[in-house]
Amino acid sequence: NLCAFLLAFLLPEQSMSVQFSELHTVKGRLAWSPSGELLATTEANQLMIRQGDSLQIIGVHSCVDVIDKIEWSSNSEYILCLVRKRGQVFVWSVSDVKYEAKIEEGLAGLINAFWSPCNQHIISVSQFEIRLTIWSLLDGTAKYIKYPKHNNQCGIRFSHNGQYLAVMERNNHIDVLGIYSVKYWQLIHRFNLDGLSDVHDICWSHNDQYILCVNNELLYKFAVYTPRGRKVFEHCAYENALGIRCVAWSHHDRYLAIGSFDNQVRVFNTMTWRIVSQLKCQGSVQQSSTEQQYKVKSTIGYQEVVVVAPSNSNKSNDSEHAIANKKNQHHPTSTDDANHYEKTRYVLKDMSAIDLSATTTTKNCDDVDGVP
């Protein structure tokens, strides 16, 4: 507070003027170029490129169908448009109006496409995770990687220096990690991920020394490997509950933060791989307004309970009509008597009130208020 107080008097006052453009309606996708000088918008099958300062349209391109995704290259020179319905990718250049490239996967279809760090290749993933294709924009050649595990670009990550590509693969129902050279697009090393049943995503450290492999949300478990396949660390905080929600490396790679569904953040020291801090977060801090609107307040379920017939004392006030009907019935045998006392019902309860350790619970007929 003292530093802020001194800076307020030592630094001169600076005024900032903000200017707003006219209101423009966008009915599709919108993406700024990495340089911040251009803006791309879509409307149905039309791609429009605008100046960033004036929003003046400088280029219009048409696709064969509705555009599902647009992405700029890192040098802001090219832009790709993904049309999933047709299984095609269109590429245009900003400086060269005549330049146009078209990628068609064919019967395999397309679910995603994105740029490589070198801006000379496009990576596409076919439907049903059949293959991953590396398309060259220089000579039109293509190289393939079979059976990639891909979910919204999870499981396919480039290293921060742009020299390597890590791809999660599924071979013979086993998760393996393949490390490929971006320069030659050749396999460098492939190794099994022992201890992880179903890997959801991978994350490179900033110095590209480690690769974090995270299991799916059903189990809190992760492992850290080197690009050569040596397991450095493995951790499982708890079981039988939803697991890891998000991960993040510190900028100097000294710490690794793991956020989980129990609203806790565990910070690991990457030198000793021990927990140096465990932070408890409130649910309102983590959740967005949409999550709060559809937040599950409680979980209910049906539990089978044994129904015990009421005692004779409880029947003393029965009507004479019920007694007359009972006399007309035959006397129950031992089997009928056993079935009479072993009748069950399904009762609707809150999950917190259900005893999961016992298969059934005994309850009197008069106290059961559930659905038979």
N, C-alpha and C positions, 0 to 999 in steps of 0.2 A: 504493500500500500504506500510505503514511503517513496519507493522508486517511481511509482505511477504519479504520485503527487509532485515530485521534482520534475519529471518529464513534462508534465502539463504546463509548468512554468518556463522550462528551459527551451522547449521546442516551439517554434512559431506556429501560429494558427494557419491551417491550410484549408482552403475552401474547395469543395468538390462539386462540379456541375454535372448533372445527369440529364441526358437527353433521351427521349423515347421516340421510336419510329411509329409509323402508322400501324394500325392493327391489321395483321395478315392471318388469314384462315389457313390452317394446315389440316388436311384430311387424311394424311398418311404418316410416313416416317419422316424423321428430322435428324440430321447429323451435321455437326460442325467439323470442318477439316482440322487436322492437328495443328496447322499453322494459325488457325483462327481467322483466316481471311475469307473463307468461302463457307457457304451454307447449302446443304443439299436437302431438298424436300421431295416428297412423293405424293402423288394423287392417282390412285388406281394403278395404271400401268405407265404413268408419266413420271420421269425424273427431271427435276428442275434444279439447276445450280445457280445460286445467287451470290452477289457480292456481300461480304459480311457487314460493311459499313452502311451501304445504301439499300440493301436487299433487292437490288436490281437484278433481273434474270439475265444471265449471260449465256445460258445453254439449256436446251431442252432435248431429252432423249426419250424414246418410246421402247417399251418391252412388249412381249407377246401376251402377257397376262399380268395379274396384280403382283406388285413388288412386295415381297415379304421381309426383305432385309437389305440395308445399304451399309457399306463400310468403306471408309477412306483408306488409302495406303498411307504409310507413315510419313512419306514425303509430300503428301497432299497433291500429288500429280494424277493419280488414278482413283477411280471409284467403282466398286462392284455392286451389282444388284442381283439378289437371289430370288428366283421364281420357283418355289417348291412345287407348285402344281404341274409345271412343265419339266421339272428336273433340269433347269438351265441356269447359268450364271452369265451375266452380261457385264463387260468391262469397258469403260470409256475414259478418255484422257481429257484433262482440262485444257492443256495448251494446244494439243493437236486435235482439231475438230474431226478429222477424217479417221482417226484411230478408233477401232472397235474390235473387241474380242468376244467370242462366244464359247462357252463351255457347256457341253451336254453330256450328262452321265448315262443316259439311255434307260434301260429297263431297271437298273439298280435304284434310280431315283436319287433325290438329294434332300438332306435335312439341314445341312449347314455348310457354309463356305466362309473362309476368312483369309487374310493376307499373311504371308510369311514376312519376317523382319527385313528381308532383302528387297522387298517390293517387286520381285521378278517372278514369284511363284504364288499360286493360290492353292490353298488346301481345301478339299471338299470331302464330306462324309456322306456316304450313301445310306439309304434306308436300311433298317434292321441291322445296322452296324456290320455290314458285310465287308466293306473295305474303306480305306482312306486313300485318297488320290492326291498326288502332288503334281499340279499342272504348271508347266513352264510357259511363260508369256514370250520368251525369246525364240524358242524353236518349236513350240507346240507339243513337246513330248510329255509323257505322263509316267509316273512311277506309283506303285501301289503298296499298301500295308494292309494285311488281312486282319479282320476281326478286331477293330479298335473298340474300346469301351468309351462311349461318347454320350454325354447328356448335357446339352446346352454348352458345349465346348469344355465341360469338365472332363478331365482325364487326358487332355491333349494340351501340353504346355511347352512353350519355347523358353529356353534359358534367357537370363537377363542380358547376356552378352550377344545373344542372337546366333550362337554357333551350334547349338544342340536343340533337338526336339525330343521330348519325352512323351511316349504314347502308352497308355494303358491298353493291354491286349488280353483277350480271353482265349486261351488254348486248352482244349481238353478239360473244360470246366475249371480251370485254374487261372488266377490272375497273374500276369507277368508284365514287367515293365521293360519297354524297349527304348534304348537311347540311340538316336540317329544323328548323323552329321548333316548339318544344313548345307554345307558347301557342296558335298557330293550326293546327299540324300542316301547314304548307305548306313546299314546297321553297324553300330559300334559294339554294343553289348546288350544282352537280354538276360534277365534274371527273374526268378520266382520271388513272390512276396509272401514269405512264410509267416504264418500267424494271422494274416488278414483274410477273412473269408470273402468279402465283397468290397473292393476298393471303390470309393465314390469319386475322389478327386486327388490330384497331386499338386504340389506347390514347391517351386524352386526357392532356395534361399537367395538373398541378394548377391552374394559372392559366388553363387552357383556351385558351392561345395557340397550342399546337402539337398535331398529331395524328400519332402514330407508326403507320406502316403496316408490318407485318411479313410477309415472304414465308413460304411454307410451309416445313416442316422439311427439304425436299430441297435447299434452297439458302440459304446465309447471305447474306441481303440485306434491308435495310430502308431506308425513306425517311421523312423528316419533312416534313409539309406544314402550312401554315396553314389555318384553316377557309375561307379564300377561294381555296384551290387553288394557292398558290405553293409550289413545292418549295424547302425550306430546305437539306436535307442528304440525301445518299444514300451508303450504305456497303456494301461487300462485302468481308469479311475473307479468305475463301478460297472455293475452288470444289471440285466433285466430292467432296463429303462432306456429312453431315448438318449442318444449319445452326443456326438460333436455337431455343433451348429456352424461355427466359423473358426478360421485360423488366420494368423498373421505373424510374419517375421518382423523383428525390429530392423531399422535401417542399417545398423551395424552388425546384425546377425548375432548379437550376444544373447538375445532373449527370443523365446517363442511363446506366443499367447494362444491358448486354446479356449474357445468359448463353447459351452455345452448347454443342453436343454434344461439343466438344473439351475440355470441363471447364475452360473459361476464362471469366472475366468481364471484359469490356472496358468501362471507364468513360469516357464522353465528356463533355467540357465543352460545355454548350449555348450558351456565348458564342462560342467559337472552333470548336466541333465537331471538336476534336482529342482523341485518346485521352490521358487524363491518368494512367491506371493500367490495368494488365493483370494480373489476378490468376489464378494457377493453382490450381485446386481438386483435391483428391484425390477419386477416385471414391467412396470409402467415405463421404465427407462429404456428397456430393450425393445418393447413392442411398438409398432407403428399404430396409427389410428385405425387402419384397416384390420390389423390383427386384434386390436382391442374390441372392434365392433363384432368380430366373429370369434371372440375368445370362448373357449370351452370352459364353462363355469363348473360343471360336474359331469361325471360319467356314471351311467346307470347300466345295470345288467340284470339278467334273470338268474336266480339261484334256486336249485332244487332242494326242497325241504320235506322232511317226513311229517305227515299229518297224523297226530295221535287222536283217537276217538275220544269224545268227551266222557267224563266219568258218570256213574249213576246218580251222583248228587246233582250234577248239572241237568239231568233229565227229569228231575222230580216235578218240574213245572210244565212238562210236555202236555199237549192236549190229548183228550180221550180218543180223538180220531186217529192220531198217530199211533196210539197203543193198539187200537183195533186193527190197523193195517199191519202192524208188526206181528200180531197173532196169526194172521192169515199166511204169513211167510213161513217157509220151512226153517227148521233149526240149522244154523250154520255148522258146517263141518269144521274140523281142525284147520284144513287148508283155507276155507273161507274166512275163518277167524284170523288166520295169519295175514291174509291179504287185507282184511279190514284194518289191521293196525299198521300196515306197511304202505298205505297209500301216500303218494307224494304229490306236491304241487310246485309250480314255479312262481316264485315271489319276486316282484320288481323291487330292487334295492339300489342304493348308492354304492359305488364300488368301494368306497372307504369303509362301509359297514359290512361288507361281505368278508367272511372268514375264509381266506383262500387255503388255509392249511387243512381244513376239514372238507370232505367231499359233500356231506349233507349235514343239516342241522335239524334238530327236533323242535317242533313247534306245535302248540295246541290248535285244534281246528277253530276255536272261537277267536284266537288271536291272529289268524292268518288274514291279511288283507292284501291279496295279490290276485293274479290271474290264474284260474285253474287250468 
